Amino acid sequence: MSIGRTADQIAIKLNRKEKEIKNSIRALSEADLYLTESAKAEGDYARVGDDAEQFFKDLPSLLEDKDAGLQEASRLVAWTLFDNRKSLGERLYNFNVSFGRRAADVLDRTASELGIALQPVATTSSTEQFSVDIEDEGGAVAYDGLLDALRDPLKKEDATETLINVCRGIVDSERNKKSANAAEKAVNAAHGKLIEVDLTKASSSTYLTIERQLTSIIARATALKGTLAQLQAAAAGKTDSQ
């Protein structure tokens, strides 16, 4: 798509940062691609307005740094979720990871559940005398079979349902992972704040309040250490029993 001006020229004209203009152009390109190839409604921007705007702004950065095959497959995952966003049960934004960082996992699991074999991409190496197909050592995968299922009117419904369920599982696993690390992050943050405290600069009028807070912090830290000791003992017991 060409708009006749460079991003920096538009940025100056609109008094906006060049990066913002580039992101907007990339988002518009993704929206055009969706309307043309998926929705079959080229130029019908009403389909990608309002609640869809953020989705297309996020999409370019979530697809970049992927090889061509994975990028195409990830884009179709995104489009499928977008088309079914009202039945996801939560915000579409929460599913970004399923066509971003965890896209390969989503595609692999979906293909597996549908009984579709994913084959490594083969590259052709040639000499003057002969050519030979060599599997891509970078781990690229051909997703054609899965993409066909998601596009085939006879297979699309089942494939889409399977894909959405897999995406829900990936989103839940990411959510659980964040919860599992939340305690460590909170303790690290609290420790960092305490290290920064300089009592020599505190006003004498705050001494009593600071003392009470420190007493409370010590009590809370002692209680947490006790709970942690119990959890460590329980974890050690499970390890020994195995």
Secondary structure, 3 states (H helix, E strand, C coil): CCCCCCHHHHHHHHCCCHHHHHHHHHHHHHHHHHHHHHCCCCCCHHHHCHHHHHHHHHHHHHHCCCCHHHHHHHHHHHHHHHHCHHHCCCCHHHHHHHHCCCHHHHHHHHHHHHCCCCEECEEEEECCCCEEEEECCCCCEECHHHHHHHHCCCCHHHHHHHHHHHHHHHHHHHHHHHHHHHHHHHHHHHHHHHHCCCHHHCCHHHHHHHHHHHHHHHHHHHHHHHHHHHHHHHHHHHHHHC
